[in-house]
Amino acid sequence: MNKSLKYRNELKFFINRHQYYVIRNRLRDLMEQDKHVGPTGEYHIRSLYFDDIDNKALHEKLGGVRDRVKYRIRIYNGSDHVIHFEKKIKFKDYIAKVKEPLTRDMYDSLMGGNYGVLKEQNKPLLDEIHDEMKNRLLRPKVIVDYVREPYVCVNGNVRITFDKELRTGLHAVDIFDPKLRPVRAIDHDLIILEVKYDEYIPAYIKIALQLEGLNRQSASKYVICRKYLKFNTWEDY
């Protein structure tokens, strides 16, 4: 474990629409909405996930490897005002994330095959990604697209999100393509509930969530969208 990183607990569940309405109505009286939400109480997330020539991130997740990493570029609400290249780190039951900002010009250069633009920034994470691209042929694999409804609580630094309308861009890899029309990757009735926290979840939030009665799931959005791509377009891993 890299002790310089901030590791958190993360729990994921599949819930249906009825469970969503029940849990959300309970949480509204107990937690605040994230400050970044729009008028609907949500925001849109689109990520471009990368994997290497051996699809290491995919196969390690499917194989149950506990310590692993994923790389992705993420934007919000379709805007290029905030673009981050992120590394998500899984260590046992904990997660951590490190990220560096990209400009739109840097993004466009990357998508044009100029990975050297990362090396010019003198940033350890971007240097690492550049080396992965050069040595392991790390490349864009799939777009993951969804709407997030987030709630936060300072006690325990708890963050609870409802991720809806999970979609994949199929073979498209340009997150700014105005013609992109992502397709739904899971059943319309399913929502992904994610619970992140530091050391503990306050008892009153635990009671509201009733986690013991929920369907815990381990599949990542990345894996769900890659599987959809495989089974619907004959992609070969």
N, C-alpha and C positions, 0 to 999 in steps of 0.2 A: 504493500500500500504506500502510495506517495503521500506522506504526511503533510505536504504543503497544500494539498487539495482539500476542499470542503466536501466531505462525503455525507450523503443523506440516505435515509431509508426510502424505498419506493415500493408501493403495492399497486397492482393493476387488476381490474375486474371488468368482465363483460356484464352489463346490466341492460334490461329492456326498458321500454318507454315508461311503463308503470313504475318501476323501481326508481327511475330517474326523477319522475315528478315527486314521488314521496320523499326521496333523499334531499332533493334540491329545496323543497319547501321547508324541511327541517333546518337545513344549513343556512338558509336566508336569515334566520333569526339569531344565528350563532357566529357567523363569519362575515367578513367584509368582501366585497367584490374587488378583484384586482384593479388597480388604478388605470390600466391600459385598455379596459374594455370600452366598446362603443355604446351607442344608445340602446342597443339590444342586449347589452350585458355580455357580449361575446367579442371575439376577434378571430380573424382567419389566419391560419398558419399553412405555409407551403414549404416543404423541405425537399432538397435534392440529395439523395443518399448515394454515397460512393462505396465501392468495394474493389478488391484487388483481382488479379488475374485468376486466382483460385476461389474467388467468392468466400474469402476467409470469414468475414463478419457474418454472412448468411449461414455457413456451415457450422461455425462455432455456436451460434444461437440454437440451431436445430439439433446440434449434438449435445447440448446441455453444458457447454463449457462455461464455468462460472465467472472467470476473469477474462474480459474481452473489451474491445473498443469498437466504436463506429464513428465515421466521419460524415458530416452533412453540411450543406449550405442552407440557411433558413432565412425566410422573409416573412413579413407580417402584412396582412391586408393588401397583398399584391403590390406593395410599394417598394421602391429601391432606396428609400431614405435610410433604412436599417437593413444591412445584409451582414450576416455573420457566418464564418466558417467555424464549425463546432466539432469538438471531439467529445463524445460521450463515453465515459469509462465505467465499466461494471466490475466491482470487486466484491466477491461473495454476495452478501445481501444488500450491498450499498452501491450508490451511484455518485458520480461526480461529473462535472462538465466544465470544460475550458473552451474559450472562444476568442476569436479575433475578428474585428470588422473588416469588411471588404468594401471598396468603392464599386460603383457600377462599371467603371472602366476595367478594374481588376477582374470582376466577374466575367465581363465580355471577353477579356483576353484569355481567361481560363477556358471558357467555352469554345474559344477559337483554337485551343491546343497549346497556348503559350503558358506552360506551367512555371516558367522561369520568373514570372511576375511575382510569385510567392516568395522566392528567394531574395528578392530585392528589398523586402520589407524589414529584414533583420528582426523577425519575431520567431521565437522557438517553435510555437505551434505551426506556423506557416512553413517554416523550414522543414519540420517533420512531415507535413503533408506533401511538400514538394518532393522529399526523398521517397515517400511512399509511391508517389506518381511515377518517379523515375525508376525506382528499383523493383517495385511490386506491381507496377502498371495500375495503380489505383485510378479508377475511372467512374464517371456518373453511371448509376444503374437504374434508379427509379425515382419518380416524383411521388411524394406522399402529401396529401392535401386533406385538411379537415377544419372544422369550426370548433373553437374552444370556449367553454364557459368556466372561468376560474374564480375560486374563492380562497381567501387567505386568512390566517390567524397568527398573531404574534406569539401566542403561547405555544411553545414547541416548534415555532416557525413552520406551521402546517400549511400546505398548499394542496387544495383539492380541485381537480379539473374534470369536467365532463367534455369528452372529445366526440364530436358528432360528425356524421356524413363523411366518414373516412373514404377517400377516393384515391385512385392511382392514375398517374399520367400515362400508363402503359409504356410504350417505347420512347415517349417524349422526354427530353432531359433539359429543356429550357424553361425555367420557372417563370420567366417574364414573357413567354410566347402568348400574345393576345388571342391566338387561335386555339390555345390549349383547352380541351374539354375533358377534364378528368372524369373517370367512370367510378361508380361506387364499388368498393372492394369488400364490403361486408353487408350483411343483411340490413335492410332499412330500419328494423326495429332495435338494432344493437347500438349501444353507446359504450365507449371505453371510459371507465372511471379510474382516475389515477390519484393516489394519495401519497404525497411526499412530506417527510417530516425529519427533524433532526434527531432528538433523543426520545421524544415521547409524543403521543397524541392525547390531548386533554380528554378526560373521561366523558365530558358532555358531548364532545364530537364523536367519540367512539360509540356512544349510545345512539346518536343520530344516524350514524353510518350503518350500524349493525353488520359489521364486516363478516361475522361468522356465517351469515346466511347468504353471502354473495358468491358468485362464481369466479374464483381467482384464476387469472390467466397469465401465461408467461410469454405468449407470442408478442413480439414487438410489431409496431405499425409497419416497420420496414419489411419484416418477414411476411406479414399478411399481404402487403402489396406485391412483393416478389413472387409469392405463391400464386396470387391472382394472375400475374403476368405469365407465369409458367403454364398455368392450366388453361389460359384463354388465348395465348398467342404462340404456344409451343416453344417457349424459351427453354434453352438447355442450360442447366447449371454446369 
